[in-house]
Amino acid sequence: MDPTVLIVGAGTFGISTAYHLAHRYNDASRITIIDQSSSPPKPAASVDINRIIRTDYPDSLYCNLASEAIHPWFWSMELGHYFHKTGWVMMDERGSDLAKRIRNVFQNRGSTQTGEISLEQLDKRWAFLKGTETGGIGDVYWNPEAGWCDAAKATASFMEAAERRGVKRVNAKVTELLLDTEHGRIEGIRTIDGQRYTADKVVLAVGAWTSSMLSPIEDQLEIAERHRVELQVKATGTVSAYYKLSDEEFERLSKANMPIIVYGSQGEVIPPSSRDGSKYLKYNNSQTTVINTVTTKSGHRISIPADRSQNDVPNGIKRETERRLLSKLLPEFTNGKQAEFWRICWDAVTPSEDLLLCKHPHAKLSNLYLATGGSFHGYK
């Protein structure tokens, strides 16, 4: 009989684990996924008006993984409805070889879809780019296979597909992992209302909340600082600004088939997306990150998402984002305007930005698995 599995966290990694296990299990009701929020879980990094879907990596391993993952976005019933293959334009900074390394990986795979674009061609091909500062830009390339998805709806759809196969979803706040020291395992979890959920195997897929969930267990087992998960994943926030578009602006960008625009290391702008009937242009600031560190009762320093609304972004960060990105990329749509809303999105970032998908190495955590470390590129 298949082992029972309890997945804590219904974001990108949690739902994906549930979905794929459900296709392997004879009885998917032996899989339970629990999250503090209803589907789709708004605090999760997986939930937004959009997320970029791409295979562009300078590392062949991640390019191969992303190339495998992108196909269901083209044809699957669960995801295909929410994907928009707009392509992307990467404007690499002068002195950087990132664009060349990415294209070399594609070429070594036998992929020939990318094409080089000169700076002079940019605003001729896409007139809305007029006014974008290109003084520090070197190489530019175009990949027509990339795109974006309605992340909130796609995440909910994937969850619904897992539930149709029998996966059980519980909406409750997990307050602690239950350690069974006698048998060297995590017995299960306890929720805020005192309920206990147990399973043969436990998957911790809580993203930016990884350290805060594991820290009490690490205290109980007296795990040394150098072996704690905080050194493997750090709760990190990045900033997005959302500009509301007029009907005329939306029509113009739609007719121009606007692609995703990557503006060097500074960030990117994603084509118009909908929320509550309105259309928005979303900018991601890749340079400004936020880390909120607290001291636990045991005296350890860990990173956790700030205990404030994700839309409550400090003015200093807004001004920095305007200076770095908003005043330079598609300025016609931002100059003289205020963003309709802002967000600090929290994710678990690893030192190398590699995913952390593994069994916990401690002997007394033999049935605990980690699925985290999205590092703001795990949504595929």
Buried (B, 14 or more C-beta within 10 A) or exposed (E): EEEBBBBBBBBBBBBBBBBEBBEEBEEBEBBBBBBBBEBBBEBBBBBBBBBBBBBBBBBEEBBBBBBEBBEBBEEBEBBBEBBBBBBBBBBBBEEBEBBBEBBEBBEEEEBEEBEEBEBEEBBEEBEBBEEBEBEBBBBBBBBBBBBBBBBBBBBBBBBBBBBEBBBBBBEBEBBEBBBEEEEEBBBBBBBEEEEEBBBBBBBBBBBBBBBBBBBBBBBEBEBEEEEBBBEBBBBBBBBBBBBBBEEEBBEBBEEBEBBBBBBBEBBBBBBBBEBEEBBBBBBBBBBBBBBBEBEBEEEBEBBBBBEEEBEEBEEEBBEBBBEBBBEBBBBBBBEEEEBBBBBBBBBBBBEEBEBBBEEBEBEBBBBBBBBBBBBBBBBB
